[in-house]
Amino acid sequence: MAVNGQVVILPMMYLALSYDHRLIDGKEAVTFLVTMKDLLEDPARLLLDI
């Protein structure tokens, strides 16, 4: 990744979700993934419930 104009190696994790479009709307699935990403990036939010 580029950080302050420098190429820096950072840890990355891939997160995927598979679901049946007949049962779950895509918008809700994406909202769930965004929420999971935010909680994994800042676990204090999960512990403090904010």
Secondary structure, 3 states (H helix, E strand, C coil): CEECCEECCCCCCCCCCCCCCCCCCHHHHHHHHHHHHHHHHCHHHHHHCC
